[in-house]
Each structure stands twice: as structure tokens, then as C-alpha cells.
Amino acid sequence: MRSPDSQRHGASSRIGRRTFLRGTAATVGLAGFVGSASAFEGDDGDITGAADFPRATTRGHFDIHWWYGDQLTDGHTAWDYSTVGDIPGYGTANPNEVLVSVHGWRVAPDEAPDHFATVKQSLRNNGYDYPVIGFSYDSDTSTDNWWPTTDIAERNGKKLANFLTDYRSRTGARIRLIGHSMGGRVVPATLRALNGLGKSDFVESATLLGAATDNDAVAVDGEYGDDIAVAAKSVDNYWKSDDGVLNWAYSTAEFDSAVGEEGCEGTPPANYDDHNVDYVPDHFSYHQPGDGCMAEVVSNF
């Protein structure tokens, strides 16, 4: 894969409210957040996925230093990735379309295929028959440290964007994205990276399921507003007002509300739609067969 750091945008600096909150967290200790973090440790999927489920992966690309926070490990760049399994179109006929699924926080490497297989089965149950590819990242490098983990999720936006541009260049396939929980933080960061590369309407659709990103970040004047408007043809956010994980754990860490618990705060981009799915039982069921919201997701493709 390419390593195009020299020709692409650098990481955006994180200033303002989040920087203040990091300092506050360091001062007061976020003592209660260890318990909150455990709330994210739920059912990764009802379906057992094969170890070689086709996926792009950046596992091992990041580590968390006790002082410096999240750091790239030796031999990795801001944009590189690798692949596992038989990627559709790599050595086989090119598909017309693929869907890339991004898992959430505290998902171990050997658990990620279960998440992807569950998403795939839920899609199949609702008539979506195109190939599904996973994206696996260092979501479990720290099991109780929120700030570095969110940085790792956001920094993976460039890596996923690089895979997507390489993939589309190689196969010509349409691309859809689905991100659950912390994966709903990777997806907007990916749109930001694609926008920085000048990619307009590059993603056919981006779907957020119980997304752990700020509810004002997706607004027109928010962190990802321009990126949503430019890089994707459509963005759909599925939120649950009584999502116990986001209502408790996210607000504990961010002192704010997630888009997965309230929808967009502010004016949304024209290509963005909120969907309240209070019928979903809990934070870990959005993508599950049967009681999740995947029928609605597919109907909005």
C-alpha cells in the first residue's frame, strides 16, 4: 500500500474545549471512568466470523505511552494499512459495490471478525448482497483511557481513507461505510481525510450506529460538517435516546452528548439525516440480526 504522507494533509491540532477537558481529566483523574469504560464491553456479535474475514487492518500501528499519549509504532505512517483474507476484487472479479464495516471500542483483534460477520448477516437478512469488508484498528490498546482511544480512532480516518482510495482505484467499486459506537468516530474522520484529498461524493453512503462522536460535530458549522457535505453522497445517523452506554459513559468522558444519543445538534448538512431508533434494545444491538435497525439501514441505501 502507499505511504503518501508527504502529499497529504497533516493531523489537525486539537485545541479548545477538548484540550481543556484533557487537562481537567488529568487534574481530577476521571476516577469514575474506569467503571464507565466497562460499559462499552458488550456483545460484539451473534455470528462467529472466520479468522480470515476479509478486512483492512491497522492493528499494532498505535501504542499508548504513559506520558506522550497515543503514538505510532515503529515502521508505520499516518496513512499505511495492511489487509487480511481474500479482499473482493483483489484477484477475483471486481464487485460493483462493497460495504466496509468499522467496529467499536474495546474489540480485541480476534473478536473483530465476529462483529463484521454479524453486520454481514444482518445485511444479508435484509436483502443487501454486495461484499462486506471489515476495518479493524487498535480499539483495545487501552481498556480504560478514553482520550488516547478517541485519538487513535480519529487518526485511523487517514488509514481507512487510504485503503478506500486504493480499493476504488483498483476495482472501481462503489463504497458504503458503517461505523458502530467508536467506529462512528472513525467514519467521520475518514470523510475528513477524503475531503482533504479532494474526493467529492467519494462514499456512496456513510452510516453511523450509536456513534460515539459529539452531536455538534456533524452540524454544518461543526468539526465534520464540510467533510460530510463533500465526501459522501449521503450520511445517515441512527440514534437511540435511551442508549445507556452513551448517556452515561460518553457524557462522563466528554462532558457532552453523543450524536448516537441525541442526533445532530445544530443545522445538519443537506445530505445528512437523523433516524431515531428507540426500538433497538441497547447500545450493542444496532447491528444485530432480528432486533437491530439494519432493515431500516438497508432501506435507506
N, C-alpha and C positions, 0 to 999 in steps of 0.2 A: 504494500500500500504506500501511498505517497506521504511525504512529511513536509507539507508546504508552509511551514511557519513563517518563512521569510517573506511570503507574499500575501499573508492574510492578517486580519485584524488581531491585535493582542488582546489579552484578557482585560475586561473592563474593571476599573477600580471600584471598590465597594466602599462608599462613603455615606455620610448622612445617618439616617435612623439606624440602619443595621450595624454600622460601625459603633455607634453609641451603645446599642444593645449588647454587642460583643464585650465592650468594656464593662458594662454593667454586670453582665454574666460572670466575667472574670472576678469582679469585686464581690458579688454576693454569692457566687458559686453555683447557681441553678441547682441547689441541693435536691430539690424535688424532681428534677427532670429524669434522673435515672429510672424512677418508677414510671414516669410518663413515657420514656423511650420503650419500655417493655410493652406498652400498648400497641406499638407498631408490629410486634412479633405475633403475627396471626397465621391463618391458613394461606399458604402460598398457592394452593390449587388442589382441586379434587382429582385431577388427572395426573398420573405419573408420566413424566416426559423422559424420552430417551436421552442418555448422557450426551449423545452427539446431535441433539436437536439443533438444526441449523441456526447459527447466530453469529453476530459480530460481538466481539468481547474486548473489554479493556481491563480485565481482572489483573491485579498486580501492578497496575500503572500508577497507583497512588498509595501513599502511606501517610500516617498522621504522626508528626513529630510533637513531642510534649510541649515544645516552646514555639516552633515555627508554624504549627498547624499542618494543613494538608499540603503535601509535596509530591511532585512527580518522582517516580523511582528511576534509577539509572537505566539509560537506554531508551527512554520514552520521551515523546514530544507532546505538545499540546494537541496534536491532531491525529496521532497514529492509532491504529487498531489492528486486531487480527480476527480471524474467523475460525469457527468450529463447524464440522459437519458439512453436508452437501448443500451449499448455498444455491437456491434455484437460479438457473441461468448461468452458473459457473460450471461449464462442461455439459450442460443439458440445454434443451430448448429454452429460449428466453420467454418468461411469462409476460403477459400483458400488464399485470399488476401484482404488487406484493404488499403485505401489511407487516410493519415492524412493531413488535410489542416490547415495551420497556417496563421492567418490574419496579417494585418499590424498595423501601428501606429494609435493612436487616435480612436481606435474602442472601443466603450463602450460595457459593458457586454451584454446589450440587443440587440446590433447591430451585435455581432459576429455570431449568427445563420444565419443572412441574408447572410453574407459572405460565410459561409460553404454551405448553401443551393444553392447559386449561383454557387459555384465551382462544387457541385454535379450535378446540372442541366447541366452545360457546359460539364461535363464528360459524362453524360448520352447521351447528344445530339450527342456525337462523339463516341459512342459505348462502353464506359467503364462502366461496370455493377457491379463492385465489391462495397462493402460497403464503405462509406465515413464517417470518424470520424473527428471532429474538435479538435483544440488545442487552448484554449482561455487563455490569460495571461494579466497581468497588463500593457496594452499598452497605457492606458489613465490616468495613475496615475498623470502624468504631461503633460499638453497640450502644453507647450512651452519650456520645458527644455530638450534639446537633450541628453546631456551626461548621466544623470541617466536613461533615457529611453532606450538608447542603452545598458547600463549595464544590465538593467532588461531583455531585450531581450536575451542577451548573457547568463545571469545566468539561464534563463529558458531552456537552452540547456540541462542541467543536469536533470531537471524535466521531460522534454519530453523524454529524453533518458531512464529514469527510467520507465515511462509509456510504452515505446516501448518494453523494455526488459521484463517487467512484462506481457505485452499483448502477445508477441510472445511465452513466456514460457507457458502461459495459453492456447493459441489457436493454435500455430504452424503456423500462417498465415504469408505469405509474406507481407512486408510493403513497401509502397511508401510514399514519403513526397512531399508536395508542399508548398512553402512559398512565399507569396506576400509581396513586399515592406519591412517593418521592419521584417515581418515573414521570409524574405530571410536572415535575420541576425540570427534568432533563428535556422534555419535549419543547417547552417554550425557549429554553436555552439553545436548542438545536435550530429553531426558527430564527433566533437572533444571529446565530452563526451563518445560516444560509443567506439571510438578508445582508450580512456583512460581505458575503461573497457575490452579491449582486444577483441572487437567484430569486426571480419573481414567479409566484404561483408554482413553486417547485414541488410542494407537497399537495397531493390531491385533497387530503383531509387530515386533520390532527384532532385526536380525541383525548380528552382529559377525564379520568375516572377518579373521583375522590382526591383531586390533585392537592399536593402539599406545597402550594406556592401562594403568595399573597393575593388576596382578592382584588386589590387595586393594581397589581402588576399587569393584568391583562386588559386594562382600560386603555382608551385612546391615548391618554397622557401618562400611562404607566410604563414600567420598565420594558415590557414586551409589546406594547401597543402597535408600534410601527412594524415590528417583526411579524406579528400575527397578520396584519393587514397586507403585507407584501409577500411573505414567503409561502403562505398556504392559501389554497383556494377557499377552504372553509375550516373553521375551528369550532368544535362542539365540546362544551363543558358539562359533565354530568355531576350534579352536586346533591348532597343529602343534608338537610338542615339538622338532623339529629345524629350526624356522624360522630359517635362518641370519641373516637381516636383524635379526629381533627379538633373537635370542640375543646378537648382537654389538653392533649399533648402538644398540638401545634400552637395553641394560644399560650401555653406555658413557656415554650421556647421563643416564640416570635413576638409576644405581646401584641398580636394582631390576629386577623381572621384569614382562613384559607379560602381560596376560590372553590375548593371542594366542599365547603360547608355553607357558603352563602351566595355563591355566584359572583359575578363581576361587580365590583364597587366602582361606580363611575360610568361614563359613556363607553360602551363596548365598540370595537371596530365593526364595520359593516358586515364583515364575513364571519363574525363570532356569534354563537348562540348558546344561551344557558338552558339547561334542561334539569328541572327538579325531579329527582328520583327517590323520593322518600319511601317508596315501596321496597327499595333494596334493604335487606335486613341489617347490614352492618358494613363497616369500612372494608372488609375483606371479601365482600360478596359482589361487588360491581361487575366483575368479570366472570363470575361463576355460572355454569350451566343451571338452568332452572329458575333460581330466584334472583339472578342478577339483572342488569339492564341491557344486555347485549342485543336483545331483539330490537330495542329502540335505537341502539347504536347503529346496527346494520341498516335499519330502515331509513336512517338519516345520511347514509353514504350517498 
